[in-house]
Amino acid sequence: MPRPNLPLPIKPVALVTGASRGIGRAIAIDLSKTHTVVATYRGNTKAAQSLAQETGADAVQSDISSAGDRQALVGHLKTTYGRIDLLVNNAGIAPRERRDILEATEASFDDLIATNLKGPHFLTQQIARWMLEQGRGRIVFITSISSYTASTNRAEYCISKAGLSMSVALYAHRLAAGNVQVFEIRPGIVRTDMIAAVEKAYEEKIAGGLIPQRRMGEGQDVARAVRAIADGLLDYSTGQVIDVDGGFHLRTL
């Protein structure tokens, strides 16, 4: 709870994890128009500093896979701002190298589960308790089409995202009566540095009809979906899965 002598920010406060680059950066830039944004980053200090200069965001170094870092991050929010209105669980990593499921290592599996699943799940646990005390809040999980699309050369990534989708459903159900809405956004193939090494191959597949809308997604496409949630336009749709994938999820004959 806010300390009695702690003035609340006029703007609502949004925490965006993994915000220095890619989808997270696009979300942070958009939210900064209306929110006080706390933007976490793990290692790219230069990118985080440029985001802070561009948007006025509070850039905080935090490894979402670390329980200590998560605790410190929530402590920073409570001490500095005294409120939390929106959590965007965006931080995530891809395998350092793509390996066939028969060759993938336990070390890679552990890394991805810790960052992509365990980290956001338990950060949400802390933030959810706080939001219930406040009597309001919104939570967004950025997952992926990989939560239901099998890629046998990055199985650990798919498994981590599939688990995160269930985390969304669990929190949405648990928090609904407390006026805390929870949403899942599933981006498709989005142009970020995460896919830079395979971007050309994806472009060729898209041109061949992989995506009905025949274009790769951009970070701003995901940011617009977060915007609708942040503005309260979907408050009676808790637990909703929002596909931002150009129609990839459609099944056709």
FIVEX-270153 format. One record per residue (C-alpha): z, y, x; residue in one letter. Coordinates in steps of 0.1 Angstrom, whole numbers, plus 5000, padded with zeros to 4 digits. Example, Ala and Ser with C-alpha at 12.3 -4.5 7.8 and 13.67 -1.06 7.14 Angstrom:
2
<pt><pz>5078</pz><py>4955</py><px>5123</px><res>A</res></pt>
<pt><pz>5071</pz><py>4989</py><px>5137</px><res>S</res></pt>
//
This chain:
253
<pt><pz>5000</pz><py>5000</py><px>5000</px><res>M</res></pt>
<pt><pz>4994</pz><py>5036</py><px>5012</px><res>P</res></pt>
<pt><pz>5024</pz><py>5053</py><px>5028</px><res>R</res></pt>
<pt><pz>5036</pz><py>5081</py><px>5005</px><res>P</res></pt>
<pt><pz>5028</pz><py>5109</py><px>5030</px><res>N</res></pt>
<pt><pz>4994</pz><py>5096</py><px>5038</px><res>L</res></pt>
<pt><pz>4966</pz><py>5117</py><px>5022</px><res>P</res></pt>
<pt><pz>4939</pz><py>5096</py><px>5007</px><res>L</res></pt>
<pt><pz>4903</pz><py>5103</py><px>5017</px><res>P</res></pt>
<pt><pz>4883</pz><py>5120</py><px>4991</px><res>I</res></pt>
<pt><pz>4854</pz><py>5096</py><px>4996</px><res>K</res></pt>
<pt><pz>4858</pz><py>5059</py><px>4989</px><res>P</res></pt>
<pt><pz>4862</pz><py>5038</py><px>5020</px><res>V</res></pt>
<pt><pz>4838</pz><py>5011</py><px>5029</px><res>A</res></pt>
<pt><pz>4842</pz><py>4985</py><px>5057</px><res>L</res></pt>
<pt><pz>4809</pz><py>4971</py><px>5070</px><res>V</res></pt>
<pt><pz>4812</pz><py>4944</py><px>5096</px><res>T</res></pt>
<pt><pz>4785</pz><py>4939</py><px>5122</px><res>G</res></pt>
<pt><pz>4771</pz><py>4973</py><px>5115</px><res>A</res></pt>
<pt><pz>4757</pz><py>4984</py><px>5148</px><res>S</res></pt>
<pt><pz>4723</pz><py>4968</py><px>5144</px><res>R</res></pt>
<pt><pz>4699</pz><py>4953</py><px>5119</px><res>G</res></pt>
<pt><pz>4709</pz><py>4948</py><px>5083</px><res>I</res></pt>
<pt><pz>4745</pz><py>4960</py><px>5088</px><res>G</res></pt>
<pt><pz>4732</pz><py>4993</py><px>5103</px><res>R</res></pt>
<pt><pz>4709</pz><py>4999</py><px>5074</px><res>A</res></pt>
<pt><pz>4738</pz><py>4993</py><px>5050</px><res>I</res></pt>
<pt><pz>4762</pz><py>5016</py><px>5069</px><res>A</res></pt>
<pt><pz>4736</pz><py>5044</py><px>5071</px><res>I</res></pt>
<pt><pz>4730</pz><py>5042</py><px>5033</px><res>D</res></pt>
<pt><pz>4767</pz><py>5040</py><px>5024</px><res>L</res></pt>
<pt><pz>4776</pz><py>5069</py><px>5047</px><res>S</res></pt>
<pt><pz>4759</pz><py>5092</py><px>5021</px><res>K</res></pt>
<pt><pz>4788</pz><py>5086</py><px>4997</px><res>T</res></pt>
<pt><pz>4815</pz><py>5067</py><px>5015</px><res>H</res></pt>
<pt><pz>4837</pz><py>5070</py><px>5045</px><res>T</res></pt>
<pt><pz>4823</pz><py>5041</py><px>5065</px><res>V</res></pt>
<pt><pz>4843</pz><py>5020</py><px>5090</px><res>V</res></pt>
<pt><pz>4816</pz><py>5001</py><px>5110</px><res>A</res></pt>
<pt><pz>4826</pz><py>4972</py><px>5132</px><res>T</res></pt>
<pt><pz>4807</pz><py>4959</py><px>5162</px><res>Y</res></pt>
<pt><pz>4814</pz><py>4932</py><px>5188</px><res>R</res></pt>
<pt><pz>4797</pz><py>4941</py><px>5220</px><res>G</res></pt>
<pt><pz>4769</pz><py>4966</py><px>5217</px><res>N</res></pt>
<pt><pz>4789</pz><py>4998</py><px>5224</px><res>T</res></pt>
<pt><pz>4757</pz><py>5020</py><px>5228</px><res>K</res></pt>
<pt><pz>4743</pz><py>5010</py><px>5194</px><res>A</res></pt>
<pt><pz>4777</pz><py>5015</py><px>5178</px><res>A</res></pt>
<pt><pz>4781</pz><py>5050</py><px>5193</px><res>Q</res></pt>
<pt><pz>4746</pz><py>5060</py><px>5181</px><res>S</res></pt>
<pt><pz>4755</pz><py>5049</py><px>5146</px><res>L</res></pt>
<pt><pz>4787</pz><py>5069</py><px>5147</px><res>A</res></pt>
<pt><pz>4767</pz><py>5100</py><px>5159</px><res>Q</res></pt>
<pt><pz>4740</pz><py>5095</py><px>5132</px><res>E</res></pt>
<pt><pz>4763</pz><py>5089</py><px>5102</px><res>T</res></pt>
<pt><pz>4799</pz><py>5100</py><px>5111</px><res>G</res></pt>
<pt><pz>4810</pz><py>5063</py><px>5107</px><res>A</res></pt>
<pt><pz>4842</pz><py>5052</py><px>5124</px><res>D</res></pt>
<pt><pz>4829</pz><py>5026</py><px>5148</px><res>A</res></pt>
<pt><pz>4856</pz><py>5000</py><px>5156</px><res>V</res></pt>
<pt><pz>4851</pz><py>4972</py><px>5181</px><res>Q</res></pt>
<pt><pz>4862</pz><py>4940</py><px>5165</px><res>S</res></pt>
<pt><pz>4853</pz><py>4903</py><px>5169</px><res>D</res></pt>
<pt><pz>4854</pz><py>4890</py><px>5134</px><res>I</res></pt>
<pt><pz>4860</pz><py>4854</py><px>5147</px><res>S</res></pt>
<pt><pz>4893</pz><py>4865</py><px>5162</px><res>S</res></pt>
<pt><pz>4924</pz><py>4864</py><px>5139</px><res>A</res></pt>
<pt><pz>4940</pz><py>4891</py><px>5161</px><res>G</res></pt>
<pt><pz>4910</pz><py>4914</py><px>5158</px><res>D</res></pt>
<pt><pz>4909</pz><py>4909</py><px>5120</px><res>R</res></pt>
<pt><pz>4946</pz><py>4918</py><px>5117</px><res>Q</res></pt>
<pt><pz>4942</pz><py>4948</py><px>5139</px><res>A</res></pt>
<pt><pz>4911</pz><py>4960</py><px>5119</px><res>L</res></pt>
<pt><pz>4930</pz><py>4958</py><px>5086</px><res>V</res></pt>
<pt><pz>4959</pz><py>4976</py><px>5102</px><res>G</res></pt>
<pt><pz>4936</pz><py>5004</py><px>5114</px><res>H</res></pt>
<pt><pz>4922</pz><py>5008</py><px>5079</px><res>L</res></pt>
<pt><pz>4957</pz><py>5010</py><px>5063</px><res>K</res></pt>
<pt><pz>4971</pz><py>5034</py><px>5089</px><res>T</res></pt>
<pt><pz>4941</pz><py>5057</py><px>5091</px><res>T</res></pt>
<pt><pz>4928</pz><py>5057</py><px>5055</px><res>Y</res></pt>
<pt><pz>4953</pz><py>5041</py><px>5033</px><res>G</res></pt>
<pt><pz>4927</pz><py>5026</py><px>5010</px><res>R</res></pt>
<pt><pz>4898</pz><py>5002</py><px>5008</px><res>I</res></pt>
<pt><pz>4871</pz><py>5003</py><px>4982</px><res>D</res></pt>
<pt><pz>4843</pz><py>4982</py><px>4995</px><res>L</res></pt>
<pt><pz>4841</pz><py>4953</py><px>5020</px><res>L</res></pt>
<pt><pz>4807</pz><py>4943</py><px>5032</px><res>V</res></pt>
<pt><pz>4809</pz><py>4910</py><px>5051</px><res>N</res></pt>
<pt><pz>4777</pz><py>4913</py><px>5072</px><res>N</res></pt>
<pt><pz>4787</pz><py>4902</py><px>5107</px><res>A</res></pt>
<pt><pz>4770</pz><py>4870</py><px>5118</px><res>G</res></pt>
<pt><pz>4752</pz><py>4854</py><px>5147</px><res>I</res></pt>
<pt><pz>4723</pz><py>4830</py><px>5152</px><res>A</res></pt>
<pt><pz>4724</pz><py>4800</py><px>5176</px><res>P</res></pt>
<pt><pz>4720</pz><py>4811</py><px>5212</px><res>R</res></pt>
<pt><pz>4691</pz><py>4786</py><px>5213</px><res>E</res></pt>
<pt><pz>4674</pz><py>4767</py><px>5185</px><res>R</res></pt>
<pt><pz>4679</pz><py>4730</py><px>5190</px><res>R</res></pt>
<pt><pz>4670</pz><py>4701</py><px>5168</px><res>D</res></pt>
<pt><pz>4699</pz><py>4688</py><px>5148</px><res>I</res></pt>
<pt><pz>4699</pz><py>4656</py><px>5169</px><res>L</res></pt>
<pt><pz>4704</pz><py>4677</py><px>5201</px><res>E</res></pt>
<pt><pz>4726</pz><py>4706</py><px>5188</px><res>A</res></pt>
<pt><pz>4760</pz><py>4710</py><px>5205</px><res>T</res></pt>
<pt><pz>4795</pz><py>4712</py><px>5191</px><res>E</res></pt>
<pt><pz>4801</pz><py>4744</py><px>5210</px><res>A</res></pt>
<pt><pz>4773</pz><py>4761</py><px>5192</px><res>S</res></pt>
<pt><pz>4786</pz><py>4747</py><px>5159</px><res>F</res></pt>
<pt><pz>4821</pz><py>4760</py><px>5166</px><res>D</res></pt>
<pt><pz>4808</pz><py>4795</py><px>5175</px><res>D</res></pt>
<pt><pz>4787</pz><py>4799</py><px>5144</px><res>L</res></pt>
<pt><pz>4814</pz><py>4786</py><px>5120</px><res>I</res></pt>
<pt><pz>4840</pz><py>4809</py><px>5136</px><res>A</res></pt>
<pt><pz>4819</pz><py>4840</py><px>5133</px><res>T</res></pt>
<pt><pz>4797</pz><py>4833</py><px>5102</px><res>N</res></pt>
<pt><pz>4822</pz><py>4815</py><px>5080</px><res>L</res></pt>
<pt><pz>4858</pz><py>4814</py><px>5091</px><res>K</res></pt>
<pt><pz>4858</pz><py>4851</py><px>5101</px><res>G</res></pt>
<pt><pz>4845</pz><py>4866</py><px>5069</px><res>P</res></pt>
<pt><pz>4865</pz><py>4842</py><px>5048</px><res>H</res></pt>
<pt><pz>4898</pz><py>4851</py><px>5063</px><res>F</res></pt>
<pt><pz>4890</pz><py>4888</py><px>5066</px><res>L</res></pt>
<pt><pz>4883</pz><py>4887</py><px>5029</px><res>T</res></pt>
<pt><pz>4916</pz><py>4871</py><px>5023</px><res>Q</res></pt>
<pt><pz>4934</pz><py>4900</py><px>5038</px><res>Q</res></pt>
<pt><pz>4913</pz><py>4927</py><px>5021</px><res>I</res></pt>
<pt><pz>4915</pz><py>4909</py><px>4988</px><res>A</res></pt>
<pt><pz>4953</pz><py>4910</py><px>4988</px><res>R</res></pt>
<pt><pz>4952</pz><py>4947</py><px>4994</px><res>W</res></pt>
<pt><pz>4926</pz><py>4953</py><px>4967</px><res>M</res></pt>
<pt><pz>4947</pz><py>4934</py><px>4942</px><res>L</res></pt>
<pt><pz>4976</pz><py>4957</py><px>4951</px><res>E</res></pt>
<pt><pz>4953</pz><py>4987</py><px>4945</px><res>Q</res></pt>
<pt><pz>4941</pz><py>4972</py><px>4912</px><res>G</res></pt>
<pt><pz>4904</pz><py>4976</py><px>4922</px><res>R</res></pt>
<pt><pz>4878</pz><py>4969</py><px>4948</px><res>G</res></pt>
<pt><pz>4844</pz><py>4954</py><px>4955</px><res>R</res></pt>
<pt><pz>4834</pz><py>4927</py><px>4980</px><res>I</res></pt>
<pt><pz>4799</pz><py>4918</py><px>4992</px><res>V</res></pt>
<pt><pz>4790</pz><py>4888</py><px>5013</px><res>F</res></pt>
<pt><pz>4756</pz><py>4889</py><px>5031</px><res>I</res></pt>
<pt><pz>4746</pz><py>4853</py><px>5033</px><res>T</res></pt>
<pt><pz>4710</pz><py>4841</py><px>5038</px><res>S</res></pt>
<pt><pz>4683</pz><py>4820</py><px>5022</px><res>I</res></pt>
<pt><pz>4695</pz><py>4795</py><px>5049</px><res>S</res></pt>
<pt><pz>4724</pz><py>4788</py><px>5026</px><res>S</res></pt>
<pt><pz>4701</pz><py>4765</py><px>5007</px><res>Y</res></pt>
<pt><pz>4670</pz><py>4762</py><px>5029</px><res>T</res></pt>
<pt><pz>4671</pz><py>4735</py><px>5056</px><res>A</res></pt>
<pt><pz>4660</pz><py>4745</py><px>5091</px><res>S</res></pt>
<pt><pz>4667</pz><py>4714</py><px>5113</px><res>T</res></pt>
<pt><pz>4664</pz><py>4734</py><px>5145</px><res>N</res></pt>
<pt><pz>4694</pz><py>4756</py><px>5135</px><res>R</res></pt>
<pt><pz>4715</pz><py>4734</py><px>5114</px><res>A</res></pt>
<pt><pz>4748</pz><py>4751</py><px>5124</px><res>E</res></pt>
<pt><pz>4735</pz><py>4784</py><px>5110</px><res>Y</res></pt>
<pt><pz>4725</pz><py>4768</py><px>5077</px><res>C</res></pt>
<pt><pz>4758</pz><py>4751</py><px>5073</px><res>I</res></pt>
<pt><pz>4778</pz><py>4783</py><px>5080</px><res>S</res></pt>
<pt><pz>4758</pz><py>4802</py><px>5054</px><res>K</res></pt>
<pt><pz>4761</pz><py>4774</py><px>5028</px><res>A</res></pt>
<pt><pz>4799</pz><py>4775</py><px>5033</px><res>G</res></pt>
<pt><pz>4799</pz><py>4813</py><px>5029</px><res>L</res></pt>
<pt><pz>4781</pz><py>4810</py><px>4996</px><res>S</res></pt>
<pt><pz>4810</pz><py>4788</py><px>4983</px><res>M</res></pt>
<pt><pz>4835</pz><py>4813</py><px>4997</px><res>S</res></pt>
<pt><pz>4818</pz><py>4839</py><px>4974</px><res>V</res></pt>
<pt><pz>4822</pz><py>4817</py><px>4943</px><res>A</res></pt>
<pt><pz>4858</pz><py>4810</py><px>4951</px><res>L</res></pt>
<pt><pz>4868</pz><py>4846</py><px>4957</px><res>Y</res></pt>
<pt><pz>4848</pz><py>4858</py><px>4927</px><res>A</res></pt>
<pt><pz>4867</pz><py>4835</py><px>4904</px><res>H</res></pt>
<pt><pz>4901</pz><py>4842</py><px>4919</px><res>R</res></pt>
<pt><pz>4899</pz><py>4880</py><px>4919</px><res>L</res></pt>
<pt><pz>4880</pz><py>4886</py><px>4887</px><res>A</res></pt>
<pt><pz>4911</pz><py>4892</py><px>4866</px><res>A</res></pt>
<pt><pz>4924</pz><py>4917</py><px>4892</px><res>G</res></pt>
<pt><pz>4895</pz><py>4941</py><px>4888</px><res>N</res></pt>
<pt><pz>4880</pz><py>4930</py><px>4921</px><res>V</res></pt>
<pt><pz>4843</pz><py>4921</py><px>4919</px><res>Q</res></pt>
<pt><pz>4826</pz><py>4898</py><px>4945</px><res>V</res></pt>
<pt><pz>4789</pz><py>4894</py><px>4951</px><res>F</res></pt>
<pt><pz>4766</pz><py>4875</py><px>4973</px><res>E</res></pt>
<pt><pz>4734</pz><py>4890</py><px>4987</px><res>I</res></pt>
<pt><pz>4709</pz><py>4864</py><px>5001</px><res>R</res></pt>
<pt><pz>4684</pz><py>4881</py><px>5024</px><res>P</res></pt>
<pt><pz>4652</pz><py>4863</py><px>5031</px><res>G</res></pt>
<pt><pz>4632</pz><py>4869</py><px>5063</px><res>I</res></pt>
<pt><pz>4642</pz><py>4904</py><px>5074</px><res>V</res></pt>
<pt><pz>4629</pz><py>4923</py><px>5104</px><res>R</res></pt>
<pt><pz>4658</pz><py>4925</py><px>5128</px><res>T</res></pt>
<pt><pz>4664</pz><py>4917</py><px>5165</px><res>D</res></pt>
<pt><pz>4679</pz><py>4883</py><px>5154</px><res>M</res></pt>
<pt><pz>4644</pz><py>4871</py><px>5146</px><res>I</res></pt>
<pt><pz>4625</pz><py>4890</py><px>5173</px><res>A</res></pt>
<pt><pz>4616</pz><py>4858</py><px>5192</px><res>A</res></pt>
<pt><pz>4600</pz><py>4842</py><px>5161</px><res>V</res></pt>
<pt><pz>4588</pz><py>4873</py><px>5143</px><res>E</res></pt>
<pt><pz>4551</pz><py>4867</py><px>5150</px><res>K</res></pt>
<pt><pz>4554</pz><py>4831</py><px>5137</px><res>A</res></pt>
<pt><pz>4571</pz><py>4843</py><px>5105</px><res>Y</res></pt>
<pt><pz>4544</pz><py>4870</py><px>5100</px><res>E</res></pt>
<pt><pz>4518</pz><py>4843</py><px>5101</px><res>E</res></pt>
<pt><pz>4536</pz><py>4822</py><px>5076</px><res>K</res></pt>
<pt><pz>4541</pz><py>4851</py><px>5053</px><res>I</res></pt>
<pt><pz>4504</pz><py>4859</py><px>5055</px><res>A</res></pt>
<pt><pz>4497</pz><py>4823</py><px>5045</px><res>G</res></pt>
<pt><pz>4518</pz><py>4827</py><px>5013</px><res>G</res></pt>
<pt><pz>4553</pz><py>4817</py><px>5023</px><res>L</res></pt>
<pt><pz>4567</pz><py>4848</py><px>5005</px><res>I</res></pt>
<pt><pz>4551</pz><py>4857</py><px>4971</px><res>P</res></pt>
<pt><pz>4553</pz><py>4894</py><px>4978</px><res>Q</res></pt>
<pt><pz>4535</pz><py>4889</py><px>5012</px><res>R</res></pt>
<pt><pz>4556</pz><py>4911</py><px>5034</px><res>R</res></pt>
<pt><pz>4587</pz><py>4908</py><px>5056</px><res>M</res></pt>
<pt><pz>4619</pz><py>4923</py><px>5044</px><res>G</res></pt>
<pt><pz>4635</pz><py>4954</py><px>5059</px><res>E</res></pt>
<pt><pz>4671</pz><py>4963</py><px>5064</px><res>G</res></pt>
<pt><pz>4667</pz><py>4990</py><px>5037</px><res>Q</res></pt>
<pt><pz>4658</pz><py>4963</py><px>5011</px><res>D</res></pt>
<pt><pz>4693</pz><py>4948</py><px>5015</px><res>V</res></pt>
<pt><pz>4710</pz><py>4982</py><px>5017</px><res>A</res></pt>
<pt><pz>4696</pz><py>4991</py><px>4983</px><res>R</res></pt>
<pt><pz>4712</pz><py>4960</py><px>4968</px><res>A</res></pt>
<pt><pz>4745</pz><py>4969</py><px>4983</px><res>V</res></pt>
<pt><pz>4741</pz><py>5004</py><px>4970</px><res>R</res></pt>
<pt><pz>4738</pz><py>4991</py><px>4934</px><res>A</res></pt>
<pt><pz>4771</pz><py>4973</py><px>4939</px><res>I</res></pt>
<pt><pz>4788</pz><py>5002</py><px>4956</px><res>A</res></pt>
<pt><pz>4778</pz><py>5025</py><px>4927</px><res>D</res></pt>
<pt><pz>4794</pz><py>5001</py><px>4902</px><res>G</res></pt>
<pt><pz>4761</pz><py>4992</py><px>4885</px><res>L</res></pt>
<pt><pz>4769</pz><py>4955</py><px>4886</px><res>L</res></pt>
<pt><pz>4806</pz><py>4956</py><px>4878</px><res>D</res></pt>
<pt><pz>4803</pz><py>4931</py><px>4849</px><res>Y</res></pt>
<pt><pz>4784</pz><py>4906</py><px>4871</px><res>S</res></pt>
<pt><pz>4810</pz><py>4894</py><px>4894</px><res>T</res></pt>
<pt><pz>4800</pz><py>4862</py><px>4913</px><res>G</res></pt>
<pt><pz>4763</pz><py>4871</py><px>4910</px><res>Q</res></pt>
<pt><pz>4739</pz><py>4859</py><px>4937</px><res>V</res></pt>
<pt><pz>4713</pz><py>4886</py><px>4945</px><res>I</res></pt>
<pt><pz>4681</pz><py>4873</py><px>4962</px><res>D</res></pt>
<pt><pz>4665</pz><py>4899</py><px>4984</px><res>V</res></pt>
<pt><pz>4637</pz><py>4878</py><px>4997</px><res>D</res></pt>
<pt><pz>4604</pz><py>4889</py><px>4982</px><res>G</res></pt>
<pt><pz>4604</pz><py>4859</py><px>4958</px><res>G</res></pt>
<pt><pz>4610</pz><py>4832</py><px>4984</px><res>F</res></pt>
<pt><pz>4635</pz><py>4815</py><px>4961</px><res>H</res></pt>
<pt><pz>4609</pz><py>4809</py><px>4934</px><res>L</res></pt>
<pt><pz>4598</pz><py>4774</py><px>4928</px><res>R</res></pt>
<pt><pz>4562</pz><py>4770</py><px>4917</px><res>T</res></pt>
<pt><pz>4536</pz><py>4743</py><px>4911</px><res>L</res></pt>
//
